[in-house]
């Protein structure tokens, strides 16, 4: 197959493909959210223990 043969072709996604892409994307967002929440909580607790006071609430956002 040459580059000229591929010019007019396009990938057609079926409904199943679109649903699977949506499920995988949603799953990735959920996993990322869980990871962020756990990391945020751990860093916030450490910042509180080190005496950052009220700043400990926003400190993890800069670290993560």
N, C-alpha and C positions, 0 to 999 in steps of 0.2 A: 504494500500500500504506500503510495506516495503522498506528499503533503497536499497535492492537488485533489486527491481523492477525499480528503477529510474536510475540505473547505465548506461544503454545503451541509455536512452532517451536524446534527445536534443530539444531545442526549435527552431522551424522553423519560421522565420519571413517572412511574405508575403511582396510583393512590397509595399502594402498600409502601413504596419507597418513601413517599412524603410522610406517611404516618411513622415509619421507623426512624426517619431523620428527626422528627418532632420528639419521639420518645427518648431517643439517645440524647438530644439536646437538653430536654427537660431533666433527664437523669444526671447529666453533667452539671447542670446548674444546681441541682439539689445537693450533689456531692460536694461541689465547691462551697456552697453555703454552709454545710455542716463543718467542713474543714475550717472555713473562716471563723465560724462561731466558736469552735473549740480553741483555735489559736488565739482569738481575741480574748477569750475568758482567761486563758493561761497567762498571757502577757499582761492583762489588766491586773490579775492577782499579784503577779510579780512586781508590777509598778506600785501597787498599793503597799506591798511589803517593803519596798525600797524607799517609801516616803514621798511619792509623787503627789499625794493628795488628790484634789479634784482633777488634776491633769491626767491622772491614771485612766480616766474614762476615754480620752482621745489619743493617748500615747500609743496604744496598740495599732491604731489605724496608720500611723506613720511608720511603724515597724513592719507591719504586714504589707 
